């Protein structure tokens, strides 16, 4: 079964990352901070699934 929550998180991260690359945004911008938060949420969700 597809994990829709994980797909949503990864999709949002991918979209933000492409925006950051196009605009050349440095670290510390709200977009980059959101990417870091998404990375943590993705890692926590995968760890929870693993056991």
C-alpha positions, 0 to 999 in steps of 0.5 A: 500500500502506498504511503501517501504521507511520505509521498506528500513530504517527499513531493513538497521537499522536491518542489522546494529544492527545485525552487531553491536551485533556480533562485540560488537561495542560500542556507537560512532562508525560510525555504531551506529551513523548511527543507531541513524540517521535511528531511527530519520528518521523512527520516522520523517517519521512515524510522517509525515504519522500520520498527 
